């Protein structure tokens, strides 16, 4: 039984990370420089403003709305994905 809980927990972490990254949710994305991944995509200081370069997976506002609407329409068992 514990093995199933561990797998479910890992799935939740992966899902949270993907959604946080796609929607650019503050505090839900990882610092790429700290992880030594894609350093060219790390934050850049331009004057007093911190700038994050766009990535190939950056969603526009309309795409984010469509993505959230798609998630809202998904039918799953009660409580299965309540945190989304």
C-alpha positions as CSV (number, residue, x, y, z in Angstrom):
1,X,0.0,0.0,0.0
2,X,2.8,2.4,0.8
3,X,4.3,2.0,-2.6
4,X,1.0,3.2,-4.2
5,X,1.0,6.3,-2.0
6,X,4.6,7.0,-3.0
7,X,3.8,6.8,-6.7
8,X,0.7,8.9,-6.3
9,X,2.7,11.5,-4.4
10,X,5.3,11.6,-7.2
11,X,2.6,12.0,-9.8
12,X,1.2,14.9,-7.9
13,X,4.6,16.6,-7.6
14,X,5.2,16.1,-11.4
15,X,1.7,17.4,-12.3
16,X,2.2,20.5,-10.0
17,X,5.5,21.2,-11.5
18,X,4.2,21.0,-15.1
19,X,1.2,23.1,-14.4
20,X,3.2,25.6,-12.4
21,X,5.7,25.9,-15.3
22,X,3.1,26.2,-18.0
23,X,1.1,28.8,-16.2
24,X,4.2,30.6,-14.8
25,X,2.9,30.5,-11.2
26,X,5.1,32.4,-8.9
27,X,6.8,30.1,-6.4
28,X,5.9,27.0,-8.5
29,X,8.7,27.3,-11.0
30,X,12.3,26.3,-10.4
31,X,15.4,28.6,-10.8
32,X,17.1,27.2,-13.9
33,X,20.4,28.8,-12.9
34,X,20.5,27.1,-9.5
35,X,19.8,23.7,-11.3
36,X,22.5,24.4,-13.9
37,X,19.9,23.9,-16.7
38,X,19.4,26.3,-19.6
39,X,21.3,29.2,-18.0
40,X,20.4,31.4,-21.0
41,X,16.8,31.3,-19.8
42,X,17.6,32.5,-16.3
43,X,16.4,35.9,-15.0
44,X,18.1,39.0,-16.4
45,X,18.4,42.3,-14.6
46,X,17.6,45.3,-16.9
47,X,17.8,48.4,-14.9
48,X,15.5,48.1,-11.9
49,X,13.4,45.4,-13.6
50,X,14.0,41.7,-13.5
51,X,13.2,40.1,-16.9
52,X,12.4,36.5,-17.6
53,X,13.1,35.5,-21.3
54,X,10.4,33.7,-23.1
55,X,10.7,29.9,-23.7
56,X,9.2,27.7,-26.4
57,X,6.6,26.5,-23.9
58,X,5.5,30.0,-22.7
59,X,1.7,30.3,-23.0
60,X,-0.1,33.5,-23.9
61,X,-2.9,34.8,-21.6
62,X,-5.5,33.3,-24.0
63,X,-3.7,29.9,-24.1
64,X,-3.5,29.9,-20.2
65,X,-7.3,30.6,-20.1
66,X,-8.0,27.8,-22.6
67,X,-5.7,25.4,-20.7
68,X,-7.5,26.1,-17.4
69,X,-10.9,25.7,-19.1
70,X,-9.8,22.4,-20.5
71,X,-8.8,21.2,-17.0
72,X,-12.1,22.4,-15.6
73,X,-14.1,20.3,-18.1
74,X,-12.2,17.1,-17.4
75,X,-14.5,14.5,-15.6
76,X,-12.8,12.4,-13.0
77,X,-13.9,10.6,-9.9
78,X,-14.9,12.9,-7.0
79,X,-11.9,14.2,-5.1
80,X,-9.4,12.7,-7.6
81,X,-8.0,16.0,-8.8
82,X,-9.6,18.5,-6.4
83,X,-6.5,20.6,-6.0
84,X,-6.3,21.5,-9.6
